[in-house]
């Protein structure tokens, strides 16, 4: 009789069998510990997920991967003339070594030469895994992936300019590992894109990211969504904390909160004038020239802009404590605010609201090597943005005028 219902007893569908093997292999030691024990599984759990049914694979993949997995992890700096090859353990290959050899340019000096990077991979953790790498200098970013345990070569035919060659001689080429491999990186990219989507999907993605990586939670208010706050009840010194959770700025603020540890993406302060009119003082207001400056805006105008904001900002009004309000000097506050109106947004302080200690600035897997690589590349790709964001900040603190980020 043909089988038309449930499978016969004693026989498991192929998907369930694969899932059972996946769970069993996941319990085995990984990395260097597996090499020490001489263990090698036939496949990695992550590698076989795509061939499982969608209803089985996707929930598991969403658990194993997140947007943070898109970030490369620094593993080595490979410099010419080093006494020994750079070595590290990868996600697939437990034993990796790399060395770089410079290749000469022409005698006329029009070509500064190039290099050949030789990378040896060994001790794969399964038959199906691979390692994905990013190789970076302040002048270039390239990538490659390795599936087989052998020596691989990456050729750089020519340096961009003499300065890149000198940089490599002093600091080497930075090697970054994509810890989740090809599949995990693609899945992480899928997790990142919704953060910038101006949809309910994007809003949900931002809230899920903040909850997973910061332990933050947003409680949905019960309807009706009306706050019983009168403009007349707001006083000078009361604080406004804004959090955008969808759209381009929502995605940016989510990542900003993650790296800085803040739970608000923008802040403002309320002030009342001699006539009792309410104003909002804030930085980042766009003037007629398109410049982002410090401004004092009438409450009604500010509130109207907040209601029209497509990024769906969550606005918290935080009144001053009565003891603090009693000490608040309203006239001195107005004097200071008026002296600052029209001045630049303050990019020279923004980067240092994040990088403010010697070594504890970066949530894993971020580190100083990755941040410096991105900053150096961004300086070349977007020089005006870099001039605002970190060149201005460094110049101000070093007392210089032409400082640029370089390795």
GINOR-V777962 format. One record per helix or strand. SS is the DSSP state (h for helix, s for strand). FROM is the first residue (numbers start at 0). LEN is the number of residues. If there is no record, write none. Layout:
# GINOR-V777962
[[SS,FROM,LEN] [SS,FROM,LEN]]
This chain:
# GINOR-V777962
[[h,13,13] [h,30,7] [s,40,1] [h,44,7] [h,53,11] [h,66,4] [s,72,6] [s,85,3] [s,92,11] [s,113,11] [s,125,1] [s,130,7] [s,139,7] [s,150,6] [h,161,10] [s,172,6] [h,180,16] [h,199,15] [h,230,3] [s,238,5] [h,246,14] [s,265,7] [s,277,9] [s,291,7] [h,298,10] [s,313,5] [h,321,6] [h,329,11] [s,343,1] [h,346,7] [h,367,14] [h,382,16]]
